[in-house]
């Protein structure tokens, strides 16, 4: 079993050699414009364009909570757009984070990482604008990824 590695740094510049997947959460409303996605868009235009197209054509492509879209941005690097939040604002139903959707998305991400022999690199998904708690997300990452032997690095950004 792998363990999660925690580092200070930018998840859009993943450490390690070999194939890598950068995972992050998206909302189910088609919004892309705050949080970690801005760092992704500064590095590569493809993940945002693919997400917007995926949302626009959602009636026929499985877009929804728990879904994952893998976008290749370099020879050995992919970005995983994972739908893990309902909406974009905290309201009467609490924060937008949806732990069940994160769990489903991480299971799909694990399958893809194993197929690609890739390590996974992420910020603390679900814990920024989505309003989640790492104490609830971390066990999902462990169960779905590290217990499957997938190396995971979590990046705490420092400007």
Secondary structure, DSSP 8 states (H G I E B T S, - for coil): ---EEEEES-TTS--SSS-EEEEEEEETT----STHHHHHHHH-SHHHHHHHHHHHTGGGT--STT-EEEEEEETTEEEEEEEEESSSS-BTTB-SB-HHHHHHHHHHHHHHHHHHT-EEEES-TTSSTT---HHHHHHHHHHHTGGGT--EEEEE---
